[in-house]
Amino acid sequence: MSKKIILFICLYSCAPILLAQITTGTTKRSRTPFNRKETIVIDGEALGINYSTTQTIAIEPARTSPWWAGFEKAYNNSDTMEALLKRAASSAKYKIDVADLMSYYTARKYKTFLNLLEKNIIEESEAGGGKKGEALSDLYACVGLLFMDNLYFSRAEDWFKKSLKADENNKMALLFQSENFAQEGRFDLALANIRPLLVSPYFPVRLSALLSRIEQHQNQISNAIYHWKRVLERIEPSPQETFRLKFLESELYIQRHFLTYSTARYEVRYDPIFEDAKETVISPLLTMVDEVKESLDKRLNASPANKIMILVYSEETFNSLLGGAFRRIEGFFSFEDAKIRLAVKSRSLQDVRFLKSTICHEYIHFLIHYISQGRLRIRWLHEGIASYFEKAETGFDPFADIDQAATRVPVDLSALLQHEITDFGYYQSRLVIEYLVNRRGERQIVEFLKSMGEGDSFEDALYDCFGLTLDEFVRAAGEGNLK
């Protein structure tokens, strides 16, 4: 049997790099170069915000806008951190050694980095001058960005609040705060928070990416595509970032071409190829989903009330729309839109156990999203929980051929955050969950998800349910002590 690879799209990747683009709602632009003038139509009603306008804006070099200066290419957290430090240094009374600070940040020597930042914050607090608040605000934002980078979302929020208190006009801090909300799945707060940024003619690439993500969440795919294209125009995209455009375009294709089949429990959008095969393909597939759902709902004490959205592709359409690594997988779940996607491939139809395992894995992702009310958005943790319950429920272990000595290999959680998860990474993610289950029991996984759904931060839920601080958790993983 071919080894199953299940890919979970998180389109933000849980990494702290939050992505975004200009305006909101329906946006139109003339075909002029990006560094010239564009007519922007902002239809706020489409996103439920009280702001609409049509304006011609000049897209000019960074020097024309103080808050944009230095951030035009600050897409990832390292570049953004450096830009913040440089701006703080330019307005600080005391010297800030940006190169020294960044050397510790990039080497992940975060304690030293924080100690040096604290020194600069104290000195800046004691300094005089009209720009004191601006520099202090940027330094506070640096601390918040670091905590967001490392999953401490509630601590990050505290520092972003401090940053905005020191300088209420620090729009980058406002953007980071919005990203932090989105990282926790609180898109309503993220959208409300960025409203002041939408009236400015200058939009950093991170804002563009965040807007694309919000629009995808609200199923405004055309707008999400527009804004994501604006992101790709301004960065050197990675394969994952290029793929995101392909993914969004595939969603638009589905909206326009897939057929609909509804039951009391499910809303199914399916490939037109299956139009004459509902009874032989779609109905049996839903029967299997029903069996999996009944068992897992009972196991995780969940009872989703709303219809579950399932997209069913033929193998040909799946490969054509997504291609690449997707040729090797059978399904995936995206917590941006909470949809289960299944590809009906020849090997799936030939091996019912294999297909059931795929359905089980993806439905667990759905339950994680449902129980946590969409607030658990950490990819490796999502994958670890799904892989744990898939094995526990079906007995199928896609990682059976991995050397068991790997259980003693240190797990770099930050690496799992910031890179595509390999087969080995999936296995390590499951090890982390097995470690937590061995510590407090399977039921506490569900309680952890509920805690996050009730608004607890990741670190608070981790401590309340498993008696671990995030530092202790990361240390145990880093030392390979997951047994």
C-alpha positions as CSV (number, residue, x, y, z in Angstrom):
1,M,0.0,0.0,0.0
2,S,1.3,3.4,-0.8
3,K,2.1,5.5,2.1
4,K,-0.6,8.1,2.8
5,I,0.4,11.7,3.0
6,I,-2.3,14.0,4.3
7,L,-1.7,17.7,3.7
8,F,-3.3,20.2,6.0
9,I,-3.5,23.6,4.5
10,C,-3.2,26.4,7.0
11,L,-2.6,29.2,4.5
12,Y,-1.0,31.2,7.2
13,S,1.0,28.3,8.1
14,C,0.7,29.1,11.8
15,A,3.9,30.8,11.4
16,P,4.0,34.3,12.7
17,I,4.3,35.6,9.1
18,L,0.8,36.9,8.6
19,L,0.0,37.8,5.1
20,A,-2.3,40.6,3.6
21,Q,-3.2,43.3,1.0
22,I,-4.8,46.7,0.3
23,T,-8.5,47.9,0.7
24,T,-11.5,45.8,1.5
25,G,-14.5,44.5,-0.3
26,T,-14.8,44.9,-4.0
27,T,-11.6,46.4,-5.3
28,K,-10.8,47.5,-8.9
29,R,-7.7,49.1,-10.2
30,S,-6.4,50.4,-13.5
31,R,-3.6,48.6,-15.3
32,T,-0.8,50.9,-14.3
33,P,2.5,50.1,-12.8
34,F,2.5,49.7,-9.0
35,N,4.8,52.6,-8.4
36,R,2.4,55.1,-10.1
37,K,-1.2,56.0,-9.6
38,E,-4.2,53.7,-9.2
39,T,-7.9,54.2,-8.8
40,I,-9.0,52.2,-5.8
41,V,-12.7,51.3,-5.1
42,I,-13.3,50.3,-1.5
43,D,-16.7,48.7,-0.9
44,G,-16.8,48.4,2.8
45,E,-20.3,46.9,2.8
46,A,-18.9,43.7,1.3
47,L,-16.9,43.2,4.5
48,G,-19.4,44.6,6.9
49,I,-17.5,47.8,7.8
50,N,-18.8,51.3,7.7
51,Y,-16.3,52.7,5.2
52,S,-16.6,53.0,1.4
53,T,-14.7,55.3,-1.0
54,T,-13.4,55.7,-4.5
55,Q,-10.1,57.5,-4.6
56,T,-7.0,58.0,-6.8
57,I,-3.9,57.4,-4.8
58,A,-0.3,57.8,-5.5
59,I,1.9,54.8,-4.8
60,E,5.2,56.4,-4.1
61,P,8.5,55.6,-2.5
62,A,8.6,54.8,1.2
63,R,10.1,58.2,2.2
64,T,6.7,59.9,1.5
65,S,5.0,58.1,4.4
66,P,6.7,57.9,7.9
67,W,4.9,54.9,9.1
68,W,5.4,53.0,5.9
69,A,9.1,53.9,5.7
70,G,11.3,50.8,5.9
71,F,8.4,48.4,5.7
72,E,7.7,48.2,2.0
73,K,9.5,44.8,1.8
74,A,9.1,43.8,5.5
75,Y,7.0,40.7,4.8
76,N,8.4,38.2,7.2
77,N,9.0,38.7,10.9
78,S,12.8,39.0,10.7
79,D,12.6,41.8,8.1
80,T,9.9,43.5,10.0
81,M,11.7,43.3,13.3
82,E,14.8,44.8,11.8
83,A,12.7,47.6,10.2
84,L,11.2,48.4,13.6
85,L,14.5,48.5,15.4
86,K,16.0,50.8,12.7
87,R,13.0,53.1,13.1
88,A,13.3,53.1,16.8
89,A,17.1,53.8,16.6
90,S,16.5,56.7,14.3
91,S,14.3,58.5,16.9
92,A,15.9,57.3,20.1
93,K,18.1,59.4,22.3
94,Y,20.2,56.4,23.3
95,K,22.1,54.3,20.7
96,I,20.3,51.1,19.7
97,D,22.7,48.6,18.1
98,V,20.4,47.1,15.5
99,A,22.9,44.6,14.1
100,D,23.7,43.3,17.5
101,L,20.1,42.8,18.4
102,M,19.3,41.1,15.1
103,S,22.2,38.7,15.5
104,Y,20.6,37.3,18.7
105,Y,17.1,37.3,17.2
106,T,18.1,35.4,14.1
107,A,20.1,32.9,16.2
108,R,17.0,32.4,18.3
109,K,18.8,33.6,21.4
110,Y,15.6,35.2,22.6
111,K,16.5,35.7,26.3
112,T,19.6,37.8,25.3
113,F,17.5,39.6,22.7
114,L,14.8,40.5,25.3
115,N,17.4,41.5,27.9
116,L,19.0,44.0,25.4
117,L,15.6,45.2,24.4
118,E,14.6,45.8,28.0
119,K,17.8,47.8,28.5
120,N,16.9,50.0,25.5
121,I,13.3,50.3,26.7
122,I,14.4,51.5,30.2
123,E,16.8,54.0,28.6
124,E,14.2,55.3,26.2
125,S,11.7,55.6,29.0
126,E,14.1,57.9,30.8
127,A,15.0,59.9,27.7
128,G,13.4,63.2,26.8
129,G,12.4,64.6,23.4
130,G,9.3,64.6,21.3
131,K,10.0,61.3,19.7
132,K,10.4,59.4,22.9
133,G,6.9,57.8,22.6
134,E,7.5,56.7,19.0
135,A,10.8,54.9,19.8
136,L,9.3,53.4,22.9
137,S,6.2,52.2,20.9
138,D,8.4,50.5,18.3
139,L,10.5,48.7,21.0
140,Y,7.3,47.5,22.7
141,A,6.1,46.3,19.3
142,C,9.3,44.4,18.9
143,V,8.6,42.5,22.1
144,G,5.1,41.8,21.0
145,L,6.2,40.5,17.6
146,L,8.7,38.2,19.3
147,F,6.0,36.7,21.6
148,M,3.6,36.3,18.7
149,D,6.4,34.6,16.8
150,N,6.6,32.0,19.6
151,L,2.9,31.4,20.3
152,Y,2.5,33.6,23.3
153,F,-0.5,35.3,21.9
154,S,-1.8,36.8,25.2
155,R,1.6,38.2,26.1
156,A,1.9,39.5,22.6
157,E,-1.4,41.3,23.0
158,D,-0.2,42.9,26.2
159,W,2.8,44.3,24.5
160,F,0.9,45.6,21.5
161,K,-1.4,47.4,23.9
162,K,1.7,49.0,25.5
163,S,3.0,50.0,22.1
164,L,-0.2,51.7,21.1
165,K,-0.5,53.4,24.5
166,A,3.0,54.9,24.0
167,D,2.1,56.0,20.5
168,E,-1.5,55.6,19.4
169,N,-0.5,56.4,15.8
170,N,1.8,53.4,15.5
171,K,0.1,51.8,12.6
172,M,2.5,48.9,12.4
173,A,1.7,48.0,16.0
174,L,-2.0,48.1,15.1
175,L,-1.4,45.8,12.2
176,F,0.6,43.3,14.4
177,Q,-2.3,43.4,16.9
178,S,-4.7,42.5,14.1
179,E,-2.4,39.7,13.0
180,N,-2.4,38.4,16.5
181,F,-6.2,38.4,16.6
182,A,-6.3,36.5,13.2
183,Q,-3.7,34.0,14.5
184,E,-6.2,33.1,17.2
185,G,-9.1,32.9,14.7
186,R,-10.7,36.2,15.9
187,F,-11.2,37.6,12.5
188,D,-14.0,40.0,13.6
189,L,-11.6,41.7,15.9
190,A,-8.8,41.7,13.3
191,L,-11.1,43.3,10.8
192,A,-12.4,46.0,13.2
193,N,-8.8,46.7,14.3
194,I,-7.4,47.5,10.8
195,R,-10.2,49.9,9.8
196,P,-8.0,52.9,10.6
197,L,-5.4,51.5,8.2
198,L,-7.8,51.3,5.3
199,V,-8.1,55.1,4.9
200,S,-4.3,55.5,4.3
201,P,-3.0,55.5,0.8
202,Y,0.0,53.4,1.9
203,F,-0.5,49.7,2.5
204,P,2.4,47.5,3.7
205,V,2.6,44.0,2.3
206,R,1.6,42.5,5.6
207,L,-1.7,44.4,5.6
208,S,-2.3,43.2,2.0
209,A,-1.8,39.6,3.1
210,L,-4.0,39.9,6.2
211,L,-6.9,41.3,4.2
212,S,-6.6,38.5,1.7
213,R,-6.8,36.1,4.6
214,I,-9.8,37.8,6.1
215,E,-11.6,37.8,2.7
216,Q,-10.9,34.1,2.2
217,H,-12.4,33.5,5.7
218,Q,-15.5,35.4,4.6
219,N,-15.7,33.5,1.3
220,Q,-14.9,36.6,-0.8
221,I,-12.6,34.6,-3.0
222,S,-12.3,37.1,-5.9
223,N,-11.2,39.8,-3.5
224,A,-8.8,37.5,-1.7
225,I,-7.2,36.6,-5.0
226,Y,-6.8,40.3,-5.9
227,H,-5.1,41.2,-2.6
228,W,-2.9,38.1,-2.7
229,K,-1.7,39.0,-6.2
230,R,-0.7,42.4,-4.8
231,V,1.3,40.5,-2.2
232,L,3.1,38.5,-4.8
233,E,3.9,41.6,-6.8
234,R,5.9,43.0,-3.9
235,I,7.9,40.0,-2.6
236,E,10.0,37.2,-3.9
237,P,7.5,34.4,-3.3
238,S,8.3,31.0,-1.9
239,P,6.7,28.0,-3.5
240,Q,4.1,28.0,-0.7
241,E,3.2,31.6,-1.3
242,T,2.9,31.0,-5.0
243,F,0.7,28.0,-4.3
244,R,-1.7,30.0,-2.2
245,L,-2.7,31.9,-5.3
246,K,-3.3,28.6,-7.1
247,F,-5.4,27.4,-4.2
248,L,-7.5,30.5,-4.1
249,E,-8.0,30.3,-7.9
250,S,-9.1,26.7,-7.4
251,E,-11.7,27.9,-4.9
252,L,-13.1,30.3,-7.4
253,Y,-13.4,27.5,-9.9
254,I,-15.3,25.5,-7.4
255,Q,-17.7,28.3,-6.7
256,R,-18.4,28.7,-10.4
257,H,-18.5,25.1,-11.6
258,F,-19.0,22.5,-8.9
259,L,-22.5,21.1,-8.3
260,T,-24.4,21.1,-5.0
261,Y,-25.9,18.1,-3.1
262,S,-27.5,18.7,0.3
263,T,-28.5,16.4,3.1
264,A,-29.6,17.1,6.7
265,R,-26.0,17.0,7.9
266,Y,-23.9,17.9,4.9
267,E,-23.6,20.5,2.2
268,V,-21.6,18.8,-0.6
269,R,-20.0,20.6,-3.6
270,Y,-18.9,18.0,-6.0
271,D,-17.1,17.7,-9.4
272,P,-19.5,17.8,-12.4
273,I,-17.8,14.6,-13.5
274,F,-19.9,12.9,-10.8
275,E,-23.2,14.3,-12.0
276,D,-24.4,10.9,-13.1
277,A,-22.7,9.0,-10.3
278,K,-24.2,10.5,-7.1
279,E,-25.6,7.1,-6.1
280,T,-22.4,5.2,-6.8
281,V,-19.8,7.7,-5.6
282,I,-21.3,10.6,-3.5
283,S,-23.9,8.6,-1.5
284,P,-21.5,5.8,-0.4
285,L,-18.9,8.4,0.5
286,L,-21.3,10.2,2.7
287,T,-22.3,6.9,4.3
288,M,-18.7,6.4,5.3
289,V,-18.5,10.0,6.6
290,D,-21.6,9.3,8.7
291,E,-19.9,6.3,10.3
292,V,-16.8,8.2,11.0
293,K,-18.7,11.2,12.4
294,E,-20.9,9.2,14.7
295,S,-17.9,7.4,16.3
296,L,-15.7,10.5,16.6
297,D,-18.5,12.8,17.8
298,K,-19.0,10.3,20.7
299,R,-15.3,10.0,21.4
300,L,-14.6,13.7,21.5
301,N,-18.0,14.5,23.1
302,A,-18.9,16.9,20.2
303,S,-22.2,17.4,18.3
304,P,-21.8,20.0,15.5
305,A,-25.1,21.6,14.8
306,N,-24.4,23.3,11.5
307,K,-24.1,21.5,8.2
308,I,-20.6,20.3,7.4
309,M,-19.2,21.6,4.1
310,I,-17.5,18.9,2.0
311,L,-15.9,19.4,-1.4
312,V,-15.5,16.2,-3.5
313,Y,-13.1,16.3,-6.4
314,S,-12.4,13.8,-9.2
315,E,-8.7,12.7,-9.4
316,E,-8.4,14.6,-12.7
317,T,-9.8,17.9,-11.4
318,F,-7.9,17.6,-8.1
319,N,-4.6,17.2,-9.9
320,S,-5.4,19.9,-12.5
321,L,-6.5,22.5,-10.0
322,L,-3.8,21.9,-7.4
323,G,-1.1,19.7,-8.9
324,G,2.3,19.2,-7.4
325,A,2.4,17.5,-4.1
326,F,-1.4,17.2,-4.2
327,R,-1.1,14.4,-6.7
328,R,0.1,12.3,-3.8
329,I,-2.7,13.0,-1.3
330,E,-6.3,12.1,-0.8
331,G,-7.7,15.1,1.1
332,F,-7.1,18.1,3.3
333,F,-8.8,20.5,5.6
334,S,-8.4,24.3,5.7
335,F,-9.3,26.1,8.9
336,E,-9.6,29.3,6.9
337,D,-13.0,28.2,5.6
338,A,-13.6,25.0,7.7
339,K,-14.2,22.8,4.6
340,I,-13.3,19.1,4.2
341,R,-11.8,18.4,0.8
342,L,-11.7,14.8,-0.5
343,A,-10.3,13.6,-3.8
344,V,-11.9,10.4,-5.1
345,K,-8.9,8.6,-6.5
346,S,-8.7,5.1,-7.9
347,R,-6.7,3.8,-5.0
348,S,-9.2,5.2,-2.5
349,L,-12.0,3.3,-4.2
350,Q,-10.0,0.1,-4.2
351,D,-9.0,0.3,-0.5
352,V,-11.9,1.3,1.7
353,R,-9.8,1.2,4.8
354,F,-7.4,3.7,3.3
355,L,-10.3,6.0,2.3
356,K,-11.9,5.7,5.7
357,S,-8.6,6.7,7.4
358,T,-8.4,9.8,5.2
359,I,-12.0,10.8,6.0
360,C,-11.3,10.2,9.7
361,H,-8.2,12.4,9.6
362,E,-9.9,15.3,7.9
363,Y,-13.1,15.1,10.1
364,I,-10.9,15.2,13.2
365,H,-9.5,18.5,11.8
366,F,-13.0,19.7,11.5
367,L,-13.8,18.7,15.1
368,I,-10.7,20.4,16.4
369,H,-11.8,23.6,14.6
370,Y,-15.4,23.2,15.9
371,I,-14.5,22.5,19.5
372,S,-11.9,25.3,19.7
373,Q,-14.3,27.6,17.8
374,G,-11.6,28.2,15.2
375,R,-9.1,29.5,17.7
376,L,-6.6,26.7,17.5
377,R,-4.6,27.7,14.4
378,I,-1.2,26.1,15.2
379,R,-0.6,23.8,12.3
380,W,1.7,21.2,13.9
381,L,-0.7,20.9,16.9
382,H,-3.7,20.5,14.6
383,E,-1.8,17.8,12.7
384,G,-0.6,16.1,15.8
385,I,-4.1,15.8,17.3
386,A,-5.6,14.6,14.0
387,S,-2.8,12.0,13.6
388,Y,-3.2,10.8,17.2
389,F,-7.0,10.3,16.9
390,E,-6.8,8.8,13.4
391,K,-4.5,6.1,14.7
392,A,-6.5,5.6,17.9
393,E,-9.8,5.4,15.9
394,T,-8.8,3.3,12.9
395,G,-5.6,1.6,13.9
396,F,-4.0,2.9,10.7
397,D,-0.5,4.3,11.2
398,P,0.9,6.1,8.2
399,F,4.2,6.4,10.1
400,A,4.7,2.8,10.9
401,D,7.9,2.6,8.9
402,I,9.5,5.5,10.7
403,D,12.4,4.5,12.9
404,Q,11.1,4.4,16.5
405,A,14.4,5.9,17.7
406,A,13.0,9.2,16.4
407,T,11.0,9.4,19.6
408,R,14.2,10.6,21.3
409,V,15.0,13.2,18.6
410,P,14.5,16.8,19.8
411,V,11.4,18.4,18.3
412,D,12.0,21.9,17.1
413,L,8.5,23.4,17.6
414,S,9.5,26.7,16.0
415,A,10.7,24.8,12.9
416,L,7.4,23.0,12.7
417,L,5.8,26.4,12.8
418,Q,7.7,28.0,10.0
419,H,8.2,25.3,7.4
420,E,6.2,22.8,5.5
421,I,5.6,19.7,7.6
422,T,7.3,16.6,6.3
423,D,6.3,13.0,7.1
424,F,8.8,13.1,9.9
425,G,7.4,16.4,11.1
426,Y,3.9,14.9,11.2
427,Y,5.2,12.0,13.2
428,Q,6.9,14.3,15.7
429,S,3.7,16.3,16.0
430,R,1.8,13.2,17.0
431,L,4.6,12.4,19.5
432,V,3.9,15.7,21.2
433,I,0.2,14.8,21.5
434,E,1.0,11.3,22.8
435,Y,3.2,13.0,25.4
436,L,0.3,15.2,26.6
437,V,-2.1,12.2,26.6
438,N,0.3,10.1,28.7
439,R,0.6,13.0,31.1
440,R,-3.1,13.7,31.7
441,G,-5.3,11.5,29.5
442,E,-7.1,11.7,26.2
443,R,-10.0,13.6,27.7
444,Q,-7.7,16.6,28.5
445,I,-7.1,17.1,24.8
446,V,-10.8,17.8,24.4
447,E,-10.7,20.1,27.5
448,F,-7.8,21.9,26.0
449,L,-9.7,22.6,22.8
450,K,-12.7,23.7,24.8
451,S,-10.6,26.1,26.8
452,M,-9.3,27.7,23.7
453,G,-12.8,27.9,22.3
454,E,-13.9,29.7,25.5
455,G,-11.2,32.3,24.9
456,D,-8.2,31.1,26.9
457,S,-4.9,31.7,25.4
458,F,-2.8,28.8,24.1
459,E,-0.4,29.0,27.0
460,D,-3.1,29.3,29.6
461,A,-5.0,26.3,28.2
462,L,-1.8,24.3,28.1
463,Y,-1.1,25.0,31.8
464,D,-4.7,24.5,33.0
465,C,-5.1,21.2,31.2
466,F,-1.7,19.7,31.3
467,G,0.1,21.5,34.1
468,L,2.8,22.7,31.7
469,T,4.0,26.2,31.1
470,L,4.8,26.9,27.4
471,D,8.5,27.1,28.4
472,E,8.4,23.7,30.0
473,F,6.5,22.3,27.0
474,V,9.0,23.6,24.5
475,R,11.9,22.5,26.6
476,A,10.5,18.9,26.9
477,A,10.1,18.8,23.1
478,G,13.6,20.3,22.5
479,E,15.3,17.8,24.7
480,G,13.5,14.9,23.1
481,N,11.7,14.0,26.3
482,L,8.4,13.1,24.8
483,K,8.0,9.6,26.3
